[in-house]
Amino acid sequence: MCCRLFLVVLFGLVFGAGLLPSGMASAKSFRVSAPEDLVASGFLKHLLPRFSLKTGIRIEIVPEDTAADAAFSRTSEGVPAFSGIGSDWYFAVTDTGNEFVIRFEDWITGDIGRKTIDAFKSGGAQLFTAAVAKPKADISEAVSGDVVFGEKLAVLHCGRCHMVNEATRLTTIGSSPSFAVMRSFSDWKVRFEAFFVLNPHPSFTQVEGVTEPFDISRPSPIAPLELTLDDLDAILAFVSRIPPADLGAPIQYQ
């Protein structure tokens, strides 16, 4: 009995002091590198602990260009993660065999991760905006193009009326349908491809090489919306990856 008690106490002292065999203490962890300005923003201190709290997976931040399992960077490598402090940010996985890194990538591009990104504020201002959600398994309607640029254009030009993403929720006109709602329409692609001919857009929209200049006697009632066909392609690529809003079952009439 005494011998058994001694072993229990010894076990507790050894493991309580952190003298774990190499690799055991950090079994559920990975390293991610990030530039100094992103770390200094305080954003990662908001984002990463919330993932760790839910999953028990610890993430260690290391300086840029340091060996790591994944990286946050401004290059277009990896998946679009968020925009903020003047840049678009991507999350690139280096160790594709690390299940914890893959799990974090799924989280940061999923609904919960995107909401966590949008929730970060400094001085009452939102500094970061989540990237467009990853497409669902069925991407048969996805359109090729610069999705990140398309989202930025949509926010700039369409966000004054429509809810394009979470960042534009409070800056829109209530009577204008959101992009997610319009994405649920069966003819969504045609609507977005030819939006500039659908009222009220013709009165303030100019598409380079397509639309006629405004009649000098009937100028645009608001700041003109000026686009190129390449811009329109990028917006269409972005919209094609927006999950359609679930509007529920059709109304049943008696």
N, C-alpha and C positions, 0 to 999 in steps of 0.2 A: 504493500500500500504506500509506504513512504517513498519507495523507489519510483513508483508510478507518479506520485505527486511531484517528486523532484524533476522528473522528465517533463511534466506539464509546465512547471514554472520555468524550466530552462528553455523550452520551446517558445514560451511567451516572451522571454527576455530577448532571445535571438531574433525572432521575427518582428517583435515590437520595436527593436532598435534599428530595423531596416536592413538587417544583414541577410537579405534574400539572395539566392543564387542569381548570377548575372542574367538579365532579361526578364525575370519573373515580375519585378516591381512595375515594369512598364509594358506588361503583356498587351494591355488594351490601350495602345497609344500610337501616335505617329507624329512626324515632324513636318511642318509646313513653312516654307520660306516666304518672306514678304518684304517689300521695299520699306525703307525707314519712314517715309512720309505716311504710308498706310498704317503702319504700327503707331506712329505718333498721333494719328487722328483719334485714337481711342476706340475706333470701330470694332477692331478684332477682340478687344476686351469685352465688348458687348455681345458679339456674335458667338465666338467659340465656346465660352462657358455655358451658354444655353444649350448647345449641342451636347456638351459633356455631361451636363446635369441630367439630360434625358436618357443618355446612352451609357454613361460610365466610361466613355472613351476620352482619354486625355490628349489634347493637342498641344504640342510644343512649338512655339514660334521661333524661327531662327532667321538670321539676316539673309538678305537677297544673295544669290550665288553660293549659298551654303548647301552642302549635300542634304537633301530632304526627300520625303516620300511624295510631296506635292508642293505646288507653288501658286501664290497669287501674283499676277503680273499684268502689265499693260499690253503685252504682246497678245496676238490673237490665237495663241496656242491654248488648247483646252476648251472648256465650255464657258460661255458668257455667264458671269456670276452677278455682277452689280456695276452700277455707275456711281461715281462720287469723287469729290475733290479734283474735278476737272478731267477725269479719265474714265474710260471703260475698263473694267477689271475682269480677268479670266482666271479660272481655276484649272490648273494642269496637273494631272496625276502622273507622277514619275514611276512609282511602284504599283503597277496595275494588279499585282498579286496580293496587295494588302487590302483585306476585306474592310478594314476600318476606314481607309481612305475612300474607297468606293461608296461606303455607307454615308460618309460625310458629303460626297458629291451629290448623291441622291437627295440628301436632306437639304442642302443649300439651294438646289434647283427645284425643290418641291414646294408645296403650298406653305408649310410651316416655316421653312427656311426663308422663303421670300417675304413672309410677313415679319419675321424677325429682323431682316435687313431693313425693311421699310420703317420699322418701329424705332430705329436708332435716331436720336435727336441730340443736338448740341445747341444750347442756348435757345431751345424751343424750335429750332429749324431742322428740317429733314435734310441730312447731308448725303445719304446714299439711297439709291433706288435699285430694287432687284431687277435683274434681267428678265426678259420674257421667259415664261415657264417652258420647260422642256416639252417637246411634243409627246402626245400620248403614243401608245403602241401602234395605233393606226395612223400613219402619216401619209396616207395615199393622196391627201389633198394638199400636202405641203408644197410650197412654191420655192424654188431655189432663189437665192439672193442674199444680200447683206442684212441679216435679221437685226443686228444691233443698231446699225445705221437707220434701218427702217423704223425701229421703235423711237429713236431720237427725233426723226422727221415727223412721225405721227404725233408725238407729244408737242412738238413745236407748232405744227400747223393745225392739227385737229383737236388738240387738248383744250383749246379755248371753248369748245362746245361739247365735245364728247369725252367720256371717261375712257381714256386709252389704257391706263394701268392704274395701280393703286396711288401713284404719285399725283394723279390728276383727279382723284375722287372728289375733292372739295373745290375745284376750280372750273367746273363745267356748268353747262346749262341743263337744268333738270329735265327739260322736255326732249333733249337730244339722247337717243339711245346709245348705250355704251358699245365699245367695240366687241365685247364678249357677247352681248345680246345680238348684234348684227351678224356676228360669226355663226350664230345658231340658225340663221336664215338659210334655206336651201339654195338660194341664189346669191349668197354672200360674195362669191368671187366676181360675178358680173357687176354687182353693186359697187364694189371697191374699184374695179378696173375702170368703170365709167362714171365714177361719182361726180366728176366735174361737169357732167351734163344733167345731173339730177338736182332739182331745186332743193335748197336755195343756192347751191354751189356756183352755178354759172355767173351769178352777179358779182362774185368776188374772187373767182379762181382763174388763174392763167397757167396753162400747161405749155411749155416751150415747144414751138413747132406744131402744135395741135389746135389750140383755141385761138380765136380771133381777138385782136386787141379790144379793149373796152371802147365803147362808143364815147367820144369826147363829151357828148351831151348827157351821158349817163355813167358817170364814174362809179367805181366800187364804193359801196356804202361803208365798208370797213377796210382796214389794212389788207391789201390784196394777198391772196395765198398763191405764191409762185412756185411751180414745181417743174422738174424735167421728167421725161419718161423713165429715166434711170431711178429717179427719186420714187416714182410711183411703183416701180418694180420692187424696190426695197421695202416700201410700206406694205405691199401685197405679201411679200415673203414673211414679214413680221406678223401680219394678220392671220396668215395661214397656220401659224403655230399657236395661236391663242385658243385655249380650250373653250368650246362653245358654252355659253351660259345655259344652266339647267333651268328651263322655264316651266318645268312640271308638265303634267298631262294637259291636253287641250281642254278648253272649257266645254262642259257637257250641257246641252240644252234639253229641257223637258218637252 
